[in-house]
Amino acid sequence: MMLAPVCLMITAAATLSIHPGRSVFFYYETVTLSCAVPGSFSSWTMKRNTSTKSSVSCETWGQLNGSSCIIKGVYPSDSGVYWCESDRGECSNTINIRVTTGVILESPAVPLTEGDSVTLNCSYKEKYAKESTSNFSTAFYRNGAFIGKRSEGRLMLIHVSKEDEGFYKCEHPTKGESPENWLEVRAAATLSIHPGKSVFFYYETVTLSCAVPGSFSSWTMKRNTSTKSSVSCETWGQLNGSSCIIKGVYPSDSGVYWCESDRGECSNTINIRVTTGVILESPAVPLTEGDSVTLNCSYKEKYAKGSTSNFSTAFYRNGAFIGKRSEGRLRLIHVSKEDEGFYKCEHPTKGESPENWLEVRGDDDDHDVAAATLSIHPGKSVFFYYETVTLSCAVPGSFSSWTMKRNTSTKSSVSCETWGQLNGSSCIIKGVYPSDSGVYWCESDRGSAATPSTSE
């Protein structure tokens, strides 16, 4: 099961965050804005613009606590734009806050990335009531158009895309509509591979291409192998625009490949394995239910010029025999989730191929959230020295068969117990340091893993 990447990077950029993590609040809620800045916060100030005053520092509207500013009991006059600013004029990201009563739509205060999932919560509260409620039939709208009703005031958006971006609002059956909230979705980078498979023979030419939003100039193609981590294309391939070409792959090229921006954003990852003998050629990226695919069993001696599939082949899924083919090819028509699994093939005299994982994504992925999910708190990818970071793995059933792992610049596939504090299905790093920059994932005892990611 492939999970969204989590990239950690220890750097010197300023980042403003908000708790609770939304942009619309009821009267009298407590809101905390925190600014993570390079070095000491003493040269930085938390500021805001409201309808009546501009560029006003925290001391006049909140309670300063270190690098955070706390507003106890927000009021409509607290609606406005908030940011951190250094004495040299450097600024963090901004966050817009709106304070109201009645019906509100709770949505993220910061942009989503394509592939993220989010729940929009419609709530109602009278001005002087102690608690809000979402226990009512709710109509949801995007850009003014009705998109559906929910019985309990929650709209789940699974694997968002740019098409989901827009102005959202909700409607209570008797109390009216919420104000509109802008939901921003940033385009995600996509890594592809040619030829479109994950296992290669010695000396094949492999091209990895990164489709990114805007210019590729702020992105880098990277890889982790058994000997080196987070190494850029220039040291192992030939950079050609947004592609990296490896001419003549070798087992030392086996590893995890991805694209990474200078802000620590990551694309999907692709695992490559280079070998000789018998291999099963299968897709390097997940299929979608309804797709068709041909699995090709090939054999090649190390120094032979070409490979062959012209032999009687036995195919297996999850260790169980599924059939023989006379010419080494297994055609799967209109795949479903039932076709997902570990596949391998067997040559009549030369042995078996390594197993390949074939992933099939479908409607169940959107509605039955049974896959493992790796999350991070605070919900960002860039951290300063000495921050506390918690990684949590939500898995189907018990966590006992899963392990939290990481790759850093010095060690690969190391379990939580050696670099953090295990707490149930979470791993806590108290006081991160540049040596904690790296790739983090959850992995089951079957080898199913979160898609790794990386950082510097």
C-alpha positions in Angstrom: 0.0 0.0 0.0 1.5 3.3 -1.1 1.2 6.3 1.2 1.7 10.0 0.7 5.3 11.1 1.3 6.5 12.9 4.4 9.5 15.1 3.8 11.5 16.5 6.7 14.0 19.3 6.2 15.9 21.3 8.8 16.3 24.8 7.4 16.1 28.5 8.1 12.8 29.7 6.6 10.1 31.3 8.7 6.8 29.5 8.9 3.5 30.7 10.4 1.1 28.1 11.7 -2.3 28.2 13.5 -4.1 26.1 16.1 -6.8 25.0 15.7 -5.7 24.5 12.0 -8.5 26.3 10.3 -9.4 29.9 9.1 -12.9 30.5 10.5 -13.7 30.7 14.2 -16.7 31.3 16.4 -16.8 34.2 19.0 -14.7 33.6 22.1 -12.6 30.7 20.8 -8.9 30.7 21.7 -6.5 30.8 18.8 -2.7 30.4 18.9 -0.5 31.6 16.0 3.1 30.3 16.1 6.1 31.4 14.1 9.0 29.0 13.5 12.0 31.2 12.7 15.7 30.7 12.2 17.7 31.3 15.3 16.2 33.5 18.0 12.7 35.0 17.7 14.0 38.2 19.2 14.5 39.8 15.8 11.0 38.8 14.6 7.5 40.2 15.3 4.0 38.7 14.9 1.8 41.2 13.1 -1.7 41.6 11.6 -3.9 43.8 9.4 -7.6 44.2 10.3 -10.4 46.3 9.0 -9.4 49.2 11.3 -5.6 48.9 11.8 -2.6 47.8 9.8 0.8 46.2 10.7 0.0 46.0 14.5 2.2 43.8 16.7 1.0 41.0 18.9 1.5 42.9 22.1 -1.5 45.1 21.4 -4.0 42.4 20.4 -2.8 39.1 22.0 -0.6 37.5 24.6 3.0 36.9 23.5 4.4 33.5 24.6 7.8 32.9 23.1 7.4 32.7 19.4 3.6 32.3 19.7 0.8 34.8 20.1 -2.4 33.7 21.8 -5.8 35.4 21.4 -8.1 34.3 24.2 -11.7 34.9 23.1 -11.6 36.0 19.5 -14.1 38.6 18.3 -15.0 39.9 14.8 -12.5 42.7 15.2 -9.8 40.0 15.2 -10.7 39.0 11.6 -7.8 39.8 9.3 -4.4 38.8 7.9 -1.6 37.6 10.2 2.1 37.1 9.5 5.6 37.1 11.1 8.1 39.8 10.1 11.8 40.2 10.8 13.5 43.5 11.6 15.1 43.2 8.2 11.6 43.1 6.5 11.6 39.4 5.8 8.1 37.9 6.0 6.6 34.4 6.6 3.5 33.0 4.9 0.3 34.8 5.8 -2.9 33.3 7.3 -6.4 34.8 7.0 -8.7 34.6 10.0 -12.4 35.3 10.1 -14.5 35.4 13.3 -18.3 35.1 13.1 -21.4 33.5 14.7 -24.1 31.2 13.3 -23.0 28.8 10.6 -19.4 28.3 9.6 -17.4 25.9 7.4 -14.2 24.7 9.0 -11.6 24.3 6.3 -7.8 24.3 6.2 -6.0 27.6 6.8 -3.1 26.6 4.6 -3.1 25.2 1.0 -3.5 21.4 0.3 -1.3 19.5 -2.2 -2.8 17.3 -4.9 -3.4 13.9 -3.4 -4.2 15.1 0.1 -7.5 14.2 1.8 -9.5 16.6 4.0 -12.7 16.8 5.9 -14.8 20.1 5.7 -16.9 20.5 8.8 -20.1 22.5 8.9 -20.8 23.9 12.4 -23.5 26.0 14.0 -23.3 28.0 17.2 -25.3 30.7 18.8 -23.3 33.7 19.9 -23.4 33.0 23.7 -23.7 29.2 23.4 -20.9 27.1 25.1 -20.7 24.5 22.3 -21.1 24.2 18.6 -22.9 21.4 16.8 -22.5 19.6 13.4 -25.3 17.2 14.0 -27.6 18.3 11.2 -28.3 17.6 7.6 -26.0 19.8 5.6 -25.9 21.0 2.0 -22.5 21.7 0.5 -21.6 24.1 -2.4 -18.5 24.8 -4.4 -18.3 28.0 -6.5 -22.1 28.4 -5.8 -23.0 25.0 -7.3 -24.7 22.4 -5.1 -22.4 19.3 -4.7 -24.3 17.2 -2.2 -25.9 16.6 1.2 -24.5 15.0 4.3 -26.4 13.8 7.3 -23.8 14.9 9.9 -22.3 18.1 8.6 -19.0 16.7 7.3 -17.8 16.5 3.7 -14.8 14.3 3.0 -12.6 15.1 0.0 -10.4 12.2 -0.9 -7.2 12.6 -2.9 -7.9 16.2 -4.0 -6.9 17.6 -7.3 -6.8 21.1 -8.9 -10.4 20.5 -9.9 -11.4 20.5 -6.2 -10.0 24.0 -5.7 -12.6 26.7 -5.2 -15.0 28.6 -2.9 -16.8 26.3 -0.5 -19.8 27.0 1.7 -22.4 24.9 3.6 -26.0 25.4 4.5 -27.9 24.6 7.7 -31.5 23.4 7.1 -33.0 26.4 9.1 -30.1 28.7 10.1 -28.8 29.7 6.7 -25.5 29.5 4.9 -21.9 29.9 6.1 -19.5 32.4 4.6 -17.5 31.1 1.6 -14.0 29.7 2.3 -11.3 29.5 -0.4 -9.8 26.0 -0.6 -6.5 26.1 -2.4 -4.9 23.0 -4.0 -1.3 23.1 -5.2 -0.3 21.0 -8.1 1.8 18.0 -7.1 4.9 16.8 -8.9 4.7 13.5 -10.7 7.6 11.2 -11.3 7.4 8.8 -14.3 9.8 6.2 -15.7 10.6 4.9 -19.2 10.4 2.0 -19.9 7.4 1.9 -17.6 8.5 -1.0 -15.3 10.3 -1.3 -12.0 12.8 -4.2 -12.6 15.6 -3.9 -15.2 18.4 -6.0 -16.6 22.0 -4.9 -16.4 23.0 -2.2 -19.0 19.4 -1.0 -19.9 18.9 2.7 -20.4 16.3 4.2 -17.9 14.8 7.7 -18.1 13.1 9.3 -15.1 11.0 12.4 -15.8 9.5 14.8 -13.3 6.3 16.8 -14.3 6.2 19.7 -11.9 4.0 22.8 -11.5 5.7 25.8 -13.1 9.4 25.7 -13.8 11.6 22.7 -13.0 14.4 25.1 -11.9 13.4 24.8 -8.2 13.2 21.0 -8.2 15.9 18.3 -8.1 15.8 14.6 -9.1 17.2 12.5 -6.2 17.6 8.9 -5.1 18.5 6.7 -2.2 20.5 3.5 -2.8 22.0 0.9 -0.5 25.2 3.0 -0.2 24.1 6.7 -0.5 21.1 8.8 0.5 19.5 11.9 -1.1 21.9 12.1 -4.0 21.1 14.4 -6.9 20.9 13.3 -10.6 24.1 15.1 -11.6 26.2 12.5 -9.7 24.5 9.3 -11.1 22.8 10.3 -14.3 22.6 12.7 -17.2 20.3 15.7 -16.6 18.2 16.6 -19.6 15.6 19.3 -18.7 13.3 17.8 -16.1 14.5 14.2 -16.9 17.4 12.2 -15.7 18.9 9.5 -17.9 20.8 6.5 -16.6 22.7 4.9 -19.5 23.5 1.3 -18.6 22.0 0.6 -15.2 23.8 -1.6 -12.7 22.7 -3.2 -9.4 24.2 -0.1 -7.6 21.4 1.9 -9.3 18.7 -0.1 -7.4 16.9 2.2 -5.0 14.2 4.8 -4.4 13.9 7.8 -6.8 11.9 11.0 -6.4 11.7 14.7 -7.3 12.1 17.3 -4.5 11.6 21.1 -4.5 13.8 23.5 -2.7 10.9 23.9 -0.2 11.0 20.2 0.7 7.9 19.2 -1.4 8.2 15.7 -2.8 6.7 13.8 -5.8 5.7 10.2 -5.7 8.5 7.7 -5.5 9.5 4.9 -7.8 11.5 1.9 -6.7 14.0 0.4 -9.2 15.7 -2.9 -9.0 18.5 -4.0 -11.4 19.3 -7.7 -11.7 20.1 -10.6 -14.1 18.4 -13.9 -14.7 14.6 -14.1 -14.6 12.5 -10.9 -14.0 8.9 -10.0 -14.1 8.2 -6.8 -15.9 5.3 -5.0 -14.2 4.1 -1.4 -13.9 6.2 0.9 -11.7 3.2 3.0 -10.7 -0.3 1.9 -9.4 -3.0 0.9 -11.8 -6.6 2.1 -11.6 -9.6 -0.3 -11.4 -10.6 -1.0 -15.0 -7.1 -0.8 -16.5 -5.6 -3.7 -18.4 -1.9 -4.7 -18.2 0.5 -7.3 -19.5 3.0 -8.8 -17.1 6.1 -10.0 -19.1 8.4 -12.7 -17.8 11.9 -12.3 -19.3 15.2 -14.1 -19.0 18.7 -12.7 -19.8 22.2 -13.8 -19.0 24.4 -11.0 -17.6 26.4 -10.3 -20.7 23.8 -11.3 -23.3 22.7 -8.6 -25.8 19.0 -9.3 -25.6 16.5 -10.9 -23.3 13.9 -13.5 -24.2 10.3 -14.3 -23.2 9.9 -17.2 -25.6 9.5 -20.0 -23.0 6.7 -21.7 -21.1 6.1 -19.6 -17.9 4.3 -20.3 -14.6 2.8 -17.2 -12.9 2.1 -16.8 -9.2 0.2 -14.2 -7.1 0.8 -14.1 -3.3 2.6 -17.4 -3.6 -0.3 -19.2 -5.3 -0.1 -20.7 -8.8 -2.4 -18.8 -11.2 -1.6 -20.3 -14.6 0.9 -21.1 -17.3 1.5 -19.3 -20.5 3.5 -20.5 -23.5 5.2 -17.2 -24.4 5.9 -15.6 -21.0 3.1 -13.1 -20.9 0.2 -12.8 -18.6 -2.6 -10.4 -19.6 -4.8 -9.0 -16.9 -8.0 -7.4 -18.3 -10.0 -4.7 -16.4 -8.2 -5.2 -13.1 -9.9 -4.8 -9.8 -8.7 -4.7 -6.2 -8.9 -8.5 -6.2 -6.0 -8.5 -8.6 -3.7 -6.6 -6.3 -0.8 -8.5 -4.8 2.8 -9.8 -5.1 3.4 -11.4 -8.5 6.3 -13.5 -9.7 7.1 -15.8 -12.7 9.0 -19.0 -13.1 11.3 -20.1 -16.0 11.2 -23.9 -16.6 14.9 -24.3 -15.9 16.3 -20.9 -14.8 14.2 -20.4 -11.6 11.9 -17.7 -10.4 11.8 -14.0 -10.7 11.8 -11.7 -7.6 8.3 -10.8 -6.4 6.8 -7.5 -7.7 4.0 -5.6 -5.9 1.1 -4.8 -8.2 -1.1 -2.0 -6.7 -4.7 -1.4 -7.9 -6.5 1.8 -6.8 -10.2 2.1 -7.0 -13.4 3.4 -5.5 -12.8 1.6 -2.2 -9.7 3.8 -1.7 -12.0 6.8 -1.7 -14.6 5.5 0.7 -13.2 2.7 2.8 -10.2 4.1 4.5 -8.5 0.9 5.4 -5.0 1.7 4.0 -2.2 2.7 6.3 -1.7 6.4 6.6 1.5 8.2 7.8 0.9 11.7 9.3 3.2 14.2 11.0 2.7 16.8 13.8 3.2 19.7 13.5 1.7 19.3 10.0 4.6 20.7 8.0 7.8 19.4 6.3 10.4 21.9 7.3 11.6 22.2 10.9 14.1 24.1 12.9 16.7 22.7 15.3 15.3 21.4 18.6 11.6 21.2 17.6 9.6 18.1 18.7 8.2 16.1 15.8 5.7 13.3 16.1 5.1 10.8 13.2 2.0 8.6 13.5 1.0 5.6 11.5 -2.8 4.8 11.3 -3.0 1.2 10.1 -5.8 -1.3 9.6 -6.1 -3.5 12.7 -3.3 -3.7 15.1 0.0 -1.7 14.8 1.9 -4.8 16.2 2.8 -6.0 12.6 4.1 -2.6 11.5 7.3 -0.7 12.1 8.2 3.0 11.7 11.4 3.4 9.7 13.6 6.0 8.2 16.5 6.6 5.8 19.0 9.4 6.6 22.3 10.5 5.0 24.2 8.0 7.2 21.8 5.0 7.8 19.1 3.2 5.9 15.9 1.4 7.0 16.4 2.1 10.7 13.5 1.5 13.1 12.1 4.1 15.5 13.6 2.5 18.6 17.1 3.7 17.6 16.2 7.4 16.7 13.0 8.2 18.5 10.6 7.4 21.3 8.0 4.8 20.4 4.5 5.6 21.8 1.9 3.2 20.5 1.7 3.7 16.7 3.6 7.0 17.0 7.3 7.9 17.0 8.4 11.1 18.8 11.7 12.9 18.0 12.4 15.3 20.8 14.7 18.0 19.6 15.3 17.4 15.8 18.7 18.1 14.3 20.0 18.1 10.7 20.9 14.4 11.1 17.1 13.7 11.4 16.5 15.0 7.9 15.5 12.1 5.7 12.9 9.6 4.5 10.2 8.3 6.9 7.6 5.6 6.4 5.6 2.8 8.0 6.3 -0.8 6.9 4.4 -4.0 7.6 6.0 -7.4 8.3 4.8 -8.3 4.8 7.0 -5.6 3.3 4.1 -3.3 2.4 5.4 0.2 3.0 4.6 3.8 3.0 6.1 5.5 0.0 9.3 6.9 1.3 10.3 10.6 0.9 13.3 12.7 1.7 14.7 16.1 2.7 17.9 17.9 3.3 
